[in-house]
Amino acid sequence: MRYRRFGKTEIEIPVISCGGMRYQHKWDDIPWKDVPKAGQENIERTLAYALEKGINHIETARGYGSSEMQLGYALKQFPREAYILQTKVAPAETEKAFLKTFETSMNYLQVESVDLFSLHGLNNRKLIDMALRPGGSLETALKLKEEGRVKHVGFSTHAPTRQIIEIIESAAF
């Protein structure tokens, strides 16, 4: 597997990632008992094969339904140092709401911290402003970094190029 330095971090990340958007039974939160055994076993086999091949970046998001919960159960069978874990949380109107969503992610993933944490979907002006404004979600994410709950903070987006450039030029990330 080939690896590249990830952004401004010192993390060497594989050029192929194990994205978790499809590692979910439903797009909603569901009870663990409602996850089909065969589907969960498929996730576990996929992760084992990916890790065996050096694909050790495991990515998910709070917005991916049951993905975090299912990955949380599956990843317990692997040593924590065997993978780079990333999740994403969308900006919120308040720090309290953002932290509640973050804690839900950590509980589902069954971890105390993640290696990479992204503000998810900075796709429009409202979400960009909620992230970057004074007291916004980015400030909250940086507090989580200071507390050791996340190692690195970034963002994800499908915004038009001009907005992506604006986010980058903010020097916030």
Secondary structure as the mmCIF struct_conf table of DSSP 4:
data_model
#
loop_
_struct_conf.conf_type_id
_struct_conf.id
_struct_conf.beg_label_comp_id
_struct_conf.beg_label_asym_id
_struct_conf.beg_label_seq_id
_struct_conf.end_label_comp_id
_struct_conf.end_label_asym_id
_struct_conf.end_label_seq_id
STRN STRN1 TYR A 3 ARG A 5
TURN_TY1_P TURN_TY1_P1 GLY A 7 LYS A 8
BEND BEND1 THR A 9 THR A 9
STRN STRN2 GLU A 12 PRO A 14
BEND BEND2 VAL A 15 ILE A 16
STRN STRN3 CYS A 18 GLY A 19
TURN_TY1_P TURN_TY1_P2 MET A 21 ARG A 22
BEND BEND3 TYR A 23 TYR A 23
BEND BEND4 HIS A 25 HIS A 25
BEND BEND5 TRP A 27 ASP A 28
HELX_RH_3T_P HELX_RH_3T_P1 TRP A 32 ASP A 34
BEND BEND6 VAL A 35 VAL A 35
HELX_RH_AL_P HELX_RH_AL_P1 LYS A 37 GLU A 52
TURN_TY1_P TURN_TY1_P3 LYS A 53 GLY A 54
STRN STRN4 HIS A 57 GLU A 59
TURN_TY1_P TURN_TY1_P4 ARG A 62 GLY A 63
BEND BEND7 TYR A 64 TYR A 64
TURN_TY1_P TURN_TY1_P5 GLY A 65 SER A 66
HELX_RH_AL_P HELX_RH_AL_P2 SER A 67 LEU A 75
TURN_TY1_P TURN_TY1_P6 LYS A 76 GLN A 77
BEND BEND8 PHE A 78 PHE A 78
HELX_RH_3T_P HELX_RH_3T_P2 ARG A 80 ALA A 82
STRN STRN5 ILE A 84 VAL A 89
BEND BEND9 GLU A 93 THR A 94
HELX_RH_AL_P HELX_RH_AL_P3 GLU A 95 LEU A 109
TURN_TY1_P TURN_TY1_P7 GLN A 110 GLN A 110
BEND BEND10 GLU A 112 GLU A 112
STRN STRN6 VAL A 114 LEU A 119
BEND BEND11 ASN A 124 ASN A 124
HELX_RH_AL_P HELX_RH_AL_P4 ARG A 125 LEU A 132
BEND BEND12 ARG A 133 ARG A 133
TURN_TY1_P TURN_TY1_P8 PRO A 134 GLY A 135
BEND BEND13 GLY A 136 GLY A 136
HELX_RH_AL_P HELX_RH_AL_P5 SER A 137 GLU A 146
TURN_TY1_P TURN_TY1_P9 GLU A 147 GLY A 148
BEND BEND14 ARG A 149 ARG A 149
STRN STRN7 VAL A 150 PHE A 155
HELX_RH_AL_P HELX_RH_AL_P6 THR A 161 GLU A 169
TURN_TY1_P TURN_TY1_P10 SER A 170 ALA A 171
#
